[in-house]
Amino acid sequence: MHDHLAALLRSGRRAQSIHGAAIKLGCIASTFLCNNILVAYLRHPVPVDARRLFDEMPRRNLVSWSVLISGSARLGALAETFVLFSDMLRGADRGSWDRPDSFVLGGLAAGCAHARDIAAGVQAHACVVKFGVDEDASVAAALVDMYAKCGRVDSSWRAFTLAPQRSVVSWTSMIACLVNHSSSGYHDTALVLFKKMLVLKVWPTNATFSCILKVFDVPELLPAGMQVHGCLLKMGTEVDTALGSALMTMYGRCGGVDEIARLACRIRHDSFSRTSLLGAYARNGYNVQAVGVFREMIAENVAIDQAAMTSLLQVCSSMGHLTMAREVHCYALKTFFKLDTVLLNATVTVYSRCGDITGAETVFNLMGKKDIISWTALLTGYAQNGLAQEVLLFFREMLRRGLGSAVFCITGVLRACSTTTNLAAGLQIHSRALKLGIDDDTSVENALVTLYASCGSVQIAWKIFNSMSNRGIISWNSLITSFSQHGNEVAAIQLFDMMQEAGVCPDDFTFAGLLSSCSRMGHVTQGCVYFKQMKEKYNLEPKMVHYTCMVDLFARAGRFSDAMDFIDAMPCEPDQIVWEALLASCKVHGNAELGRIAARKILEIRPEDPSPYIILSSIHASVDMWDEKAWNRTMFDTQRARKDAGSSWIGAQELSENIFDAYQVGVT
């Protein structure tokens, strides 16, 4: 009878029903049947019923103890697991049953890995050696995994190298340990280990491939990632949902969007794969496709986790769509009982990038647990929205709380110092970057070049630029813009020539600086050549800032007919800044007729703006058109317009004197 009941358990019947039938039929004395019921209880899991049955068993053997100890360890009840293990050892000493075997000790090590308890793990390792099961392949794999999950890479590597037999589980655990470490050196070792595994003909499993794919996380590693993909296909590995998700994540990080679309059509999707697909599209700027995936998840009633919501907020941030961001935030609040820190950090970021800094502050202030990313997100938001003084005050608060200064924090504060031309505070931040050892980070170097250039210290900016080992387009643009703004237009153009010789492709900001330099020097012909090169040579679509520079280029040179022809030929409607550039040149050259046209256009766009009346009045006065000046003055008074009160950054300069008063961060 007990064999029949055990067969019913294996067929999927409820453990409680079989347990009740066993008691009713008097089969509970069968150790074999009780062990099977124990397995069923722990598989579902029902640990309370399993422990009650274990305590009621009339006879226990090694299997009984092994099942309960390994099951309790797998469920994370580590304290209870060690109590059971101690009781088992006492019974073994009395000869009631055999000593612990590899199944028990492997389960014990797995429990320590689940609980991330290194002290208990070391004790389990000692028991493994004591009872002579350290040569067992499954136990060795459990020890490698235990040390890996506890963050002990060296101990994990030692357990791996000392194991006489290494199963594919050991190789996979060791590779996972190396891959999950943040150091790129460990990633290289993981790749070497993976290649050695293939040489020794230890064939990787789906889990092995999923682990090694995490190494490829930048576009430069896309070819290597595709080689691993080809390897698993050549080996005939079935791409299940988990492996397909890992492949889509890898291609998303490396920019292989075409492969993502092909994979998405071939695998069977679940919640995890849909989230991976959404994240891959969001990371690569395919916003429409990402939103489409999210809509499919809702339509198909797929479970949506907070990682998917975080990716969707990234889409909103990329699109600058504040309304959508608020809708996503509300959906997350409605769906989840509590939002995790990662999702809240993404919410702060998207509100900041969409210009709703008040919303970002509200989310930040309501966060229960803030990490350094939370603080950095809001500080960067202040910097992106031009709130330089708030950046300095917020950074001071971070220092008072003893928070570390991440690279993004330093670059954000340096950007604020650049905006306010606050060299005193910038020098202190530069000193802090030196002390933290992050002064050679490319983003920090770019921010320093911009800081010193904006503050007029062009020679220091040039010195930092020359010392940079990795000069990107941002580095070149910072220096070109700085030379252009501080009267070194010739140097800006020469720097552009050097940039081309270095093989760096210019972007929109580069040409904005060049056109501005040509405008100030009066080099109309050269400016027209640069503007033409944007589209024909570099395939860059001119933006409003470039059109403004061209209008200013013609108007400064007194070529007003060319300026008006250029405005008429623009593919888009000119904005206020274009007309203001024309009006400013009309004031210089005393062109009252064209000045009236420009002023009228500005007032159509912004009727409340008093500046056109003021500038037009100055033009009329300069050409002795006193009646028109009087009319402008009358209109000015009628609308009660007035100049905005002037402001200066002296307050910010004073703020910098005490922003680090508790830290004494001076430049040495």
C-alpha positions in Angstrom: 0.0 0.0 0.0 2.8 2.4 0.9 4.3 2.0 -2.6 0.9 2.9 -4.2 0.7 6.1 -2.0 4.2 7.0 -2.9 3.3 6.7 -6.6 0.4 8.9 -6.1 2.7 11.5 -4.6 5.0 11.4 -7.6 2.0 11.8 -9.9 1.3 15.3 -8.4 -1.3 14.6 -5.7 -1.5 16.9 -2.7 0.9 15.9 0.1 -1.7 16.7 2.8 -4.2 14.3 1.2 -1.6 11.5 0.9 -0.5 12.2 4.5 -4.0 11.9 5.8 -4.6 8.7 3.8 -1.4 7.2 5.2 -2.5 7.9 8.8 -6.0 6.5 8.1 -4.6 3.3 6.5 -1.9 2.8 9.1 1.0 3.2 6.7 2.6 6.1 8.6 5.2 3.7 10.1 6.8 3.3 6.6 10.0 5.3 6.6 10.0 5.1 2.8 6.5 6.6 2.5 7.3 9.4 5.1 10.4 10.4 3.3 8.4 10.7 0.1 5.8 12.9 1.9 8.7 15.0 3.3 10.0 15.6 -0.2 6.5 16.6 -1.4 6.0 19.0 1.5 9.4 20.7 0.9 8.9 20.9 -2.8 5.7 23.1 -2.7 6.9 24.3 0.0 5.1 23.6 3.3 8.0 23.5 5.9 5.8 23.6 9.0 4.0 20.4 7.9 7.3 18.8 6.9 8.8 19.4 10.4 5.6 18.1 12.1 5.8 14.9 10.1 9.5 14.5 10.8 9.0 14.9 14.5 6.1 12.3 14.4 8.1 9.7 12.3 8.7 6.5 14.4 11.9 5.6 12.5 14.2 8.0 10.7 17.1 7.1 8.5 19.9 9.1 6.8 17.5 10.0 3.9 15.0 11.5 6.3 17.6 13.8 7.8 19.1 14.6 4.3 15.7 15.6 2.9 14.8 17.9 5.8 18.2 19.5 6.1 18.7 20.2 2.4 15.0 21.4 2.1 15.3 23.7 5.0 18.6 25.1 3.7 17.1 25.7 0.3 14.2 27.6 1.9 16.6 29.9 3.7 15.9 28.6 7.3 19.7 28.5 8.0 19.4 28.6 11.8 17.0 25.7 11.9 19.1 23.8 9.3 22.2 23.9 11.6 20.1 22.8 14.6 18.9 19.8 12.6 22.5 19.1 11.4 23.7 19.1 15.0 21.0 16.7 16.1 21.9 14.5 13.1 25.6 14.4 14.2 24.6 13.4 17.7 22.5 10.6 16.4 25.3 9.4 14.1 27.7 9.3 17.0 25.3 7.0 18.8 25.1 4.8 15.7 21.4 5.5 15.0 22.2 6.2 11.4 25.1 6.9 9.0 27.3 10.0 9.1 26.3 12.9 6.8 26.9 12.3 3.1 27.5 14.5 0.1 23.8 15.2 -0.3 23.5 16.6 3.2 26.7 18.7 3.2 26.0 19.9 -0.4 22.6 21.1 0.8 24.1 22.7 3.9 26.6 24.7 1.6 23.7 25.7 -0.7 21.8 27.0 2.3 24.8 29.2 3.4 24.9 30.5 -0.2 21.2 31.3 -0.1 21.6 33.2 3.2 24.9 34.9 2.1 26.3 33.8 5.5 30.1 33.4 5.0 30.8 32.4 8.7 28.3 29.5 8.5 29.7 28.7 5.0 33.2 28.3 6.4 31.9 25.9 9.1 30.0 23.9 6.4 33.3 23.7 4.4 35.1 22.4 7.4 32.5 19.7 7.8 32.9 18.8 4.2 36.6 18.2 4.7 36.1 16.5 8.0 33.6 13.9 6.6 35.7 13.3 3.5 33.3 14.4 0.8 35.3 17.3 -0.6 36.2 15.2 -3.7 32.5 14.9 -4.6 31.8 17.0 -7.8 28.4 18.2 -6.5 29.8 19.3 -3.1 32.7 21.1 -4.8 30.3 23.0 -7.0 28.2 23.9 -4.0 31.3 25.3 -2.2 32.3 27.3 -5.3 28.8 28.8 -5.5 28.7 29.5 -1.8 31.9 31.5 -1.7 30.9 33.3 -4.9 27.5 34.4 -3.6 29.2 35.6 -0.4 31.5 37.8 -2.4 34.7 35.8 -1.7 36.1 35.6 -5.2 39.6 34.3 -4.0 38.0 31.6 -1.8 35.7 30.6 -4.6 38.7 30.3 -7.0 40.6 28.3 -4.4 37.7 25.9 -4.0 37.5 25.6 -7.8 41.1 24.9 -8.4 41.5 22.4 -5.6 38.5 20.4 -6.6 39.7 17.0 -8.1 36.6 16.7 -10.2 34.9 19.8 -11.8 31.5 19.4 -13.1 29.8 21.8 -15.5 28.1 23.2 -12.4 31.5 24.1 -10.9 32.6 25.8 -14.1 29.3 27.7 -14.4 29.5 28.8 -10.7 33.0 30.0 -11.1 32.3 31.9 -14.3 29.2 33.5 -12.6 31.3 34.6 -9.7 33.9 36.3 -11.9 31.2 37.9 -14.2 29.2 39.3 -11.3 32.2 41.1 -10.0 32.5 44.7 -11.2 36.2 44.6 -12.1 36.9 44.3 -15.9 39.9 42.1 -15.0 37.6 39.4 -13.6 35.6 39.6 -16.8 38.6 38.8 -18.8 39.4 35.9 -16.6 35.8 34.6 -17.0 36.3 34.6 -20.8 39.6 32.7 -20.5 37.8 30.2 -18.2 35.0 29.8 -20.7 37.4 29.1 -23.5 39.4 26.6 -21.4 36.1 24.9 -20.6 35.5 24.4 -24.3 39.0 23.1 -24.9 38.6 20.5 -22.1 35.2 19.5 -23.7 33.2 20.4 -20.7 30.1 21.5 -22.7 28.4 24.6 -21.4 24.7 24.6 -20.4 22.1 27.3 -20.9 23.0 28.7 -17.5 26.7 28.9 -18.5 25.9 30.8 -21.7 23.5 33.1 -19.7 26.4 33.9 -17.3 29.1 34.6 -19.9 26.9 36.8 -22.0 26.9 39.3 -19.1 30.5 40.1 -19.9 29.6 41.8 -23.2 28.2 45.1 -22.0 29.6 47.8 -24.4 29.3 48.2 -28.2 33.0 47.4 -28.7 32.4 43.8 -27.4 29.5 43.1 -29.8 31.7 40.9 -32.2 32.8 38.8 -29.2 29.2 38.5 -28.0 28.1 37.4 -31.5 30.8 34.7 -31.5 29.4 33.3 -28.2 25.9 33.4 -29.8 27.3 31.5 -32.8 29.0 29.0 -30.5 25.8 28.0 -28.7 23.9 27.7 -32.0 26.7 25.5 -33.4 26.6 23.3 -30.4 22.8 22.8 -30.9 21.9 24.5 -27.6 18.2 25.2 -27.5 17.5 28.9 -26.9 14.9 28.8 -24.2 13.2 31.8 -22.7 15.9 32.5 -20.1 18.8 32.2 -22.6 16.9 34.3 -25.1 16.4 37.0 -22.5 20.1 37.0 -21.8 20.9 37.3 -25.5 18.5 40.2 -25.9 20.0 41.9 -22.9 23.5 41.4 -24.3 22.6 42.8 -27.7 20.8 45.7 -26.0 23.9 46.7 -24.1 26.1 46.3 -27.2 23.8 48.1 -29.6 22.9 45.1 -31.8 19.3 46.1 -32.3 18.8 44.1 -35.5 19.6 40.9 -33.6 17.2 41.9 -30.8 14.3 42.1 -33.3 15.3 38.7 -34.8 15.5 37.0 -31.4 12.2 38.5 -30.3 10.4 36.7 -33.1 12.0 33.3 -32.4 11.7 32.8 -28.7 8.7 32.0 -26.5 8.1 35.0 -24.4 7.3 35.3 -20.7 7.4 38.3 -18.3 11.2 38.2 -18.0 11.9 38.1 -21.7 9.4 40.9 -22.4 11.1 43.0 -19.8 14.5 42.3 -21.3 13.2 43.3 -24.8 11.7 46.5 -23.4 15.0 47.4 -21.7 17.0 46.6 -24.8 14.9 48.9 -27.0 14.9 51.7 -24.3 18.7 51.5 -23.9 19.2 52.0 -27.7 16.7 54.8 -28.1 14.1 52.8 -30.0 11.4 54.5 -28.0 8.4 53.7 -30.2 9.3 50.0 -30.2 9.8 50.0 -26.4 6.3 51.6 -25.8 4.9 49.0 -28.2 6.4 46.1 -26.1 4.9 47.6 -22.9 1.4 47.9 -24.6 1.7 44.2 -25.6 2.5 43.3 -22.1 -0.6 45.0 -20.8 -2.8 43.6 -23.6 -1.5 40.0 -23.0 -1.9 40.5 -19.2 1.8 39.7 -18.7 3.1 40.4 -15.2 4.9 43.8 -15.1 7.7 44.2 -12.6 9.5 47.4 -11.5 12.4 46.8 -13.9 10.0 47.2 -16.8 8.7 50.4 -15.3 12.2 51.7 -14.9 12.9 51.0 -18.6 9.7 52.7 -19.6 10.7 55.8 -17.5 14.0 55.8 -19.4 12.0 56.0 -22.6 10.0 59.0 -21.2 13.3 60.7 -20.3 14.7 60.1 -23.8 11.6 61.6 -25.4 11.3 64.4 -22.9 7.6 63.5 -22.5 6.6 64.8 -19.1 2.9 63.8 -19.4 3.8 60.2 -20.2 6.3 60.1 -17.3 3.6 61.2 -14.9 1.3 58.5 -16.3 4.0 55.8 -15.8 4.7 57.1 -12.3 1.0 56.9 -11.4 0.7 53.4 -12.9 3.6 52.3 -10.8 2.1 53.7 -7.6 -1.2 52.0 -8.4 0.4 48.6 -9.3 3.1 48.1 -6.6 2.7 48.3 -2.9 6.1 49.9 -2.5 8.5 51.3 -5.1 12.1 50.2 -5.0 15.0 52.6 -4.9 16.0 52.0 -8.5 12.6 52.9 -9.8 12.4 56.0 -7.6 15.8 57.1 -8.8 14.6 56.8 -12.4 11.5 58.8 -11.5 13.7 61.6 -10.1 15.8 61.5 -13.2 12.9 61.7 -15.7 11.2 64.5 -13.9 14.5 66.5 -13.8 15.2 65.9 -17.5 11.6 66.9 -18.5 12.0 70.2 -16.6 9.7 69.4 -13.6 12.3 69.9 -10.9 9.6 70.4 -8.3 8.3 66.9 -9.0 11.8 65.5 -8.8 12.2 67.2 -5.4 8.9 65.8 -4.2 9.8 62.2 -5.2 13.2 62.6 -3.6 11.9 64.0 -0.3 9.3 61.1 0.0 11.9 58.4 -0.6 12.4 56.3 2.5 15.7 54.9 1.5 18.1 57.1 -0.5 21.4 55.9 -1.9 24.2 57.9 -3.6 22.4 57.5 -6.9 19.4 59.2 -5.5 21.4 62.2 -4.4 23.3 62.3 -7.6 20.1 62.2 -9.7 18.7 65.3 -8.1 22.0 67.1 -8.1 22.3 66.4 -11.8 18.7 67.5 -12.3 19.5 70.9 -10.7 22.5 71.2 -13.0 20.5 70.3 -16.1 17.9 72.9 -15.3 20.4 75.7 -14.8 19.9 75.9 -11.0 23.5 76.4 -10.3 23.1 77.8 -6.8 20.9 74.9 -5.8 23.6 72.5 -7.0 26.2 74.1 -4.7 23.9 74.1 -1.7 22.8 70.5 -2.4 26.4 69.3 -2.8 27.3 70.9 0.6 24.4 69.0 2.2 25.7 65.8 0.7 29.1 66.5 2.2 27.6 67.3 5.6 25.9 63.9 5.6 29.2 62.1 4.8 28.1 60.9 1.4 30.7 59.9 -1.1 31.4 62.2 -4.1 30.6 60.1 -7.2 32.0 61.1 -10.6 28.6 62.3 -11.7 28.3 64.5 -8.6 31.7 66.1 -9.3 30.8 66.7 -12.9 27.4 68.2 -12.0 29.0 70.6 -9.5 31.7 71.6 -12.0 29.0 72.2 -14.6 27.2 74.5 -12.1 30.5 76.4 -11.4 30.9 76.8 -15.2 27.4 78.2 -15.5 28.0 80.8 -12.8 31.6 81.4 -13.8 32.4 80.6 -10.1 36.1 79.9 -10.4 36.6 79.9 -6.6 34.2 77.0 -6.0 35.5 75.3 -9.1 39.0 75.3 -7.8 37.8 73.6 -4.6 35.9 70.9 -6.5 39.0 70.3 -8.7 41.0 69.8 -5.5 38.4 67.3 -4.2 38.6 65.4 -7.5 42.3 65.2 -7.2 42.1 63.8 -3.6 39.4 61.3 -4.7 41.6 60.1 -7.6 39.0 60.7 -10.2 40.6 63.7 -11.9 41.7 61.5 -14.8 38.1 60.4 -15.6 37.1 61.6 -19.0 33.8 63.2 -17.9 35.6 65.0 -15.1 38.3 66.2 -17.4 35.7 67.5 -19.9 33.9 69.3 -17.1 37.2 70.9 -15.9 38.0 72.0 -19.5 34.6 73.6 -19.7 35.0 75.2 -16.2 38.3 76.9 -16.8 37.3 77.9 -20.3 34.0 79.5 -19.1 35.9 81.3 -16.4 38.4 82.8 -18.9 41.3 80.6 -17.8 41.9 79.4 -21.3 45.5 78.4 -20.7 44.6 76.1 -17.9 41.8 74.6 -20.0 44.3 74.0 -22.8 46.8 72.4 -20.4 44.1 70.0 -19.1 43.0 69.3 -22.7 46.6 68.4 -23.7 47.0 66.1 -20.8 43.9 64.1 -21.6 44.6 60.5 -22.8 41.1 60.1 -24.2 39.7 63.1 -26.0 36.1 62.7 -27.2 33.9 65.1 -29.1 32.9 66.8 -25.8 36.5 67.7 -25.0 37.0 69.3 -28.4 33.7 71.1 -28.3 34.4 72.5 -24.8 37.6 74.1 -26.0 36.3 75.3 -29.3 33.3 77.0 -27.6 35.6 78.5 -25.0 38.0 80.0 -27.6 35.0 81.4 -29.5 33.4 83.0 -26.4 36.7 84.6 -25.2 37.8 86.3 -28.4 40.2 83.5 -29.6 38.2 82.9 -32.8 41.3 82.1 -34.8 42.3 79.5 -32.3 38.8 77.9 -32.4 39.1 77.5 -36.2 42.6 76.1 -35.9 41.4 73.6 -33.2 38.7 72.5 -35.6 41.4 71.7 -38.2 43.3 69.7 -35.5 40.1 67.9 -34.6 39.6 66.8 -38.2 43.3 65.6 -38.4 42.7 63.5 -35.3 39.8 61.8 -37.0 37.1 63.1 -34.6 33.8 63.7 -36.3 32.2 67.0 -35.4 28.6 67.4 -34.2 26.0 70.1 -33.9 27.8 71.8 -31.0 31.1 71.9 -32.9 29.5 73.9 -35.8 27.7 76.2 -33.4 31.1 77.3 -32.0 32.6 77.6 -35.5 29.8 79.6 -36.9 29.8 81.9 -33.9 33.6 82.4 -34.4 33.1 83.3 -38.0 30.3 85.7 -37.1 32.5 87.6 -34.6 35.5 87.8 -37.1 33.3 88.8 -40.0 34.4 85.8 -42.1 31.1 85.4 -44.0 32.5 83.2 -46.8 34.1 80.7 -44.4 31.0 80.6 -42.3 28.9 79.7 -45.4 31.4 77.0 -46.2 31.1 75.5 -42.7 27.3 75.7 -42.8 27.3 73.9 -46.2 29.6 71.2 -44.9 27.2 70.3 -42.1 24.7 68.7 -44.5 26.9 67.7 -47.4 30.0 66.4 -45.7 28.9 65.3 -42.2 25.1 64.6 -42.8 24.1 66.9 -39.9 20.7 68.6 -40.1 21.1 72.3 -39.1 19.2 73.3 -36.0 17.8 76.7 -34.9 21.1 77.6 -33.2 22.9 77.2 -36.5 20.3 79.3 -38.4 20.7 82.0 -35.7 24.4 82.0 -36.1 24.1 82.4 -39.9 21.6 85.3 -39.6 24.0 86.9 -37.1 26.9 86.3 -39.5 25.2 88.2 -42.4 23.8 90.9 -40.2 27.0 91.7 -38.3 28.7 92.2 -41.7 25.9 94.6 -42.8 24.6 92.2 -45.4 21.0 92.6 -44.4 19.5 91.5 -47.7 21.4 88.2 -47.5 20.2 87.8 -43.9 16.6 88.3 -45.0 17.0 86.0 -47.9 18.4 83.4 -45.6 15.5 83.8 -43.1 13.0 83.4 -46.0 14.7 80.2 -47.2 14.7 78.6 -43.7 12.8 75.3 -43.7 11.3 76.1 -40.3 9.7 79.2 -38.8 12.4 81.4 -37.2 12.2 81.8 -33.4 12.6 84.8 -31.2 16.4 84.4 -31.0 16.8 84.7 -34.8 15.0 88.0 -34.9 16.8 89.2 -31.8 20.2 88.6 -33.5 18.9 90.6 -36.5 17.6 93.4 -34.3 20.9 93.6 -32.5 22.8 94.1 -35.7 20.2 96.7 -36.9 21.1 98.7 -33.8 24.8 98.5 -34.6 24.3 99.6 -38.2 21.4 102.0 -37.6 19.0 100.1 -39.9 15.7 101.4 -38.6 13.5 100.0 -41.3 14.6 96.4 -40.9 14.8 96.9 -37.1 11.1 97.6 -37.0 10.4 94.4 -38.9 12.5 92.4 -36.5 10.9 94.1 -33.5 7.4 93.4 -34.8 8.3 89.7 -35.2 9.6 89.4 -31.7 6.5 91.1 -30.3 4.3 88.6 -32.2 6.1 85.8 -30.5 6.4 87.4 -27.1 4.1 90.4 -26.7 5.1 90.9 -23.1 8.8 91.3 -23.9 9.9 95.0 -23.5 13.3 94.6 -25.2 12.2 95.3 -28.8 10.8 98.7 -27.7 14.0 99.6 -25.9 16.3 98.5 -28.7 14.2 100.1 -31.4 14.1 103.3 -29.5 17.9 103.4 -29.3 18.0 102.8 -33.1 15.7 105.7 -33.8 17.7 108.0 -31.5 21.0 107.0 -33.2 19.6 108.1 -36.6 17.8 111.2 -35.3 14.3 109.8 -35.7 13.0 111.5 -32.6 9.3 111.2 -33.4 9.6 107.5 -33.8 11.6 107.3 -30.6 8.8 109.2 -28.8 6.2 106.8 -30.2 8.2 103.8 -29.0 8.5 105.4 -25.6 4.7 106.0 -25.5 4.0 102.3 -26.4 6.6 101.3 -23.8 4.8 103.3 -21.1 1.3 102.2 -22.2 2.1 98.6 -21.8 3.9 99.4 -18.5 6.9 97.5 -19.7 10.1 97.8 -17.9 13.6 96.3 -18.0 14.1 93.3 -15.8 16.1 94.1 -12.7 19.7 93.2 -13.2 21.3 90.4 -11.2 24.8 89.1 -10.7 26.6 86.0 -9.5 28.3 87.8 -6.6 26.1 86.0 -4.2 27.2 82.7 -5.7 30.8 83.8 -5.4 30.2 84.5 -1.7 28.5 81.2 -1.3 31.6 79.4 -2.6 33.7 80.9 0.2 31.8 78.9 2.8 30.5 75.9 0.8 33.3 73.7 2.1 33.8 75.5 5.4 33.7 72.3 7.3 36.1 70.5 5.0 38.9 73.0 4.1 39.3 71.7 0.6 41.9 74.0 -0.8 44.0 73.7 -3.9 47.6 72.8 -3.1 
